[in-house]
Amino acid sequence: MINNSFGKNLLALAACALSLPLGAVAQTTVFSDNFTGGSTVDAANFTPTATSTSYQWFSGLAGGTANTTSDLHLALPSTTSIVGEAQAMFASSPISLATIGDNIQLTIVFTDTANVMLTTNSNSSLAIGLFNSGGAAPNQGVITLNAGNNTGGSQNWKGFSSVALLSSGSNKLLARGPQTANGTTSQNQDLLFNGASSSQTYNSPTATQVGSSKSDTASPLTLTAGTVVTNFLSITLSPTYQLVVSNSISTSAGVLYFNSGTTVAGSLVTTNFDSLSFGWREAVGPAAASSIDVSQVLVTDQISAVPEPTTLALLGGAAATLIFRRRQLRG
């Protein structure tokens, strides 16, 4: 037992050291783009900054267009079934979720300008995802997914996407792994829509479901022309060192959709993120064109800080001194 003043002071020092936080968590903005800072679309890739990046537009069929005149305008040609997605890197080095509670969030704000989620066709959907690019920028667009044989680019990206269906069916939280090339199409470049189309979406290998596949919309997720929509994706490291993937879709009327699931063995494809993708599928009859205008792309994180060296030294020094002093007193 330590009963002298030195021992008591030493115990107080150790208690103080042990009470110091091992890592503070604060939300920080990693990337914030309102399309006034130099972002491009379908131009040569460049290293992303905190406010700009190079977006590439991927269209399931030929005829997709994109521009950044005042915002990010994305359009798909008139047809009865098509997917489209924008891809970009948002950081030059990945954000790592390593400590329980670490979190990364992606927010896309856009206006539904033409025929996105406007019908009762259950195959229409909104999709959003976060990925680890492995340092490979997406191929320069416009890329047509059902044609050509583009390799590299986003072929080996790993990450998670959420696909919210318009009405009936199973909404999806998907883990996407590196893809193989099939030699005849560019399906391996798709990041979001596994299985939505036999000729436009990735399937080699197919995605692994995160959590259970289920419908989480109380009523059909329909939008009206001119609606401003916020699509939000959150990924958090859980106490079991799995990832909790959550997606919500909201308008001025409130939250229209929410889905959440936790990875299991085989679906934890990555815990590092430096890239993003978002888009939609339009399945409608008769054929119609569709488009959105994106006004903001935002990535934030909450990452536990690494303990300061002085904190670690204090903890180690106090513990070592306490052990040594105990031995002296008992000797």
C-alpha positions, -999 to +999 in steps of 0.1 A: +000+000+000+013+035-009+008+057+023+033+085+019+028+118+002+050+109-027+029+078-034-004+098-031+009+124-055+021+098-079-013+081-078-030+115-085-006+120-114-014+086-129-052+092-124-048+125-142-029+110-170-054+082-174-083+107-175-068+125-205-087+119-237-070+094-261-086+110-291-110+139-296-137+136-322-149+167-341-167+170-374-146+185-402-154+194-437-133+173-461-147+184-494-174+211-502-183+218-538-209+244-549-194+245-584-179+279-582-143+267-574-132+252-607-148+217-608-150+202-643-170+174-659-158+149-685-125+168-687-090+155-678-088+144-642-068+166-617-059+162-581-090+173-560-089+203-538-111+211-508-136+228-531-132+213-565-127+180-584-131+165-619-164+146-622-168+120-649-203+111-662-213+075-669-244+067-690-259+033-694-266+039-730-251+063-755-264+099-755-258+111-719-246+147-714-232+168-686-219+204-680-209+227-652-222+260-665-237+271-632-241+238-613-235+202-622-261+194-649-264+157-656-288+143-683-297+109-697-312+104-732-348+095-740-353+057-734-374+033-714-346+020-691-312+035-683-288+042-654-265+072-650-239+081-624-212+108-617-179+096-603-151+116-587-123+116-562-128+140-533-094+136-516-058+129-526-054+105-497-081+083-481-101+090-450-096+059-427-122+047-402-100+031-376-115+039-342-149+030-329-173+058-338-153+072-367-177+084-394-178+097-429-208+114-446-217+123-481-244+148-490-257+155-525-282+183-530-299+184-564-330+196-582-351+171-600-353+188-634-368+161-656-384+127-650-364+115-621-385+093-598-417+108-613-436+076-622-448+046-603-424+023-620-408+003-592-375+000-611-367+037-609-342+045-582-318+070-566-283+059-557-253+072-538-219+057-527-185+062-511-155+043-523-118+036-520-102+043-554-068+028-547-054+060-562-070+054-596-091+083-610-122+074-630-119+071-668-126+103-686-163+105-698-188+104-712-185+066-706-212+044-721-216+014-699-232-011-723-206-006-750-168-006-755-144-022-731-131+004-707-107-010-681-088+006-652-105+038-639-132+028-614-129-010-622-111-018-590-128+007-567-142-008-534-169+006-513-206+009-505-237+022-522-274+027-513-301+022-540-335+035-530-363+022-552-392+044-562-420+022-549-422-016-545-393-040-543-362-043-520-341-012-514-305-021-513-273-014-493-245-029-513-208-037-509-190-034-542-156-051-548-131-049-577-146-060-610-133-081-638-136-070-675-159-090-698-142-078-730-174-065-747-189-037-724-178-013-698-200-027-670-170-030-647-170+008-645-204+010-628-202+016-591-238+018-579-265-003-596-255-040-594-281-061-612-303-032-623-296-040-659-280-070-676-260-048-700-253-016-680-244-025-645-216-044-627-220-081-620-185-097-620-185-103-591-220-093-579-225-071-548-227-084-513-258-072-494-251-050-463-277-060-437-310-074-449-326-064-482-358-046-473-382-018-482-379+012-458-403+036-475-437+039-459-451+052-492-438+054-528-406+075-530-420+098-558-407+133-565-421+162-585-404+183-611-385+212-595-381+194-561-349+201-543-337+167-529-310+159-503-295+124-506-274+116-476-251+087-469-233+079-436-208+052-428-197+046-392-173+021-376-193+001-350-181-013-316-177-047-334-154-031-360-180-035-387-195-006-407-230+008-402-242+021-436-272+045-436-290+064-463-317+091-461-335+111-488-353+143-479-370+173-493-385+205-477-414+182-467-391+161-445-374+128-446-390+106-474-367+076-470-343+059-446-324+027-447-296+013-425-276-019-423-244-033-408-216-052-427-209-088-420-181-111-430-175-108-467-191-073-470-165-053-452-147-045-484-129-014-472-127+011-443-109+038-464-126+063-486-114+089-511-140+088-538-178+092-544-205+085-569-242+094-572-269+089-599-303+075-607-320+049-628-350+058-649-374+031-660-404+045-677-429+040-705-432+056-729-396+067-734-385+099-718-353+119-711-343+126-675-319+151-658-309+166-625-290+198-615-266+193-586-260+224-564-238+209-537-215+179-530-203+177-494-181+153-476-176+155-438-160+132-413-156+126-376-123+109-370-107+103-336-075+123-332-042+104-326-031+110-290-004+137-287+031+123-280+032+142-247+000+125-236+014+091-244+047+099-226+028+111-195+007+080-194+037+057-199+059+076-175+033+077-147+026+040-150+063+030-151+071+052-121+041+039-101+052+003-107+088+011-097+077+029-065+054+001-055+083-023-058+105+000-036+079+002-009+073-035-008+111-043-009 
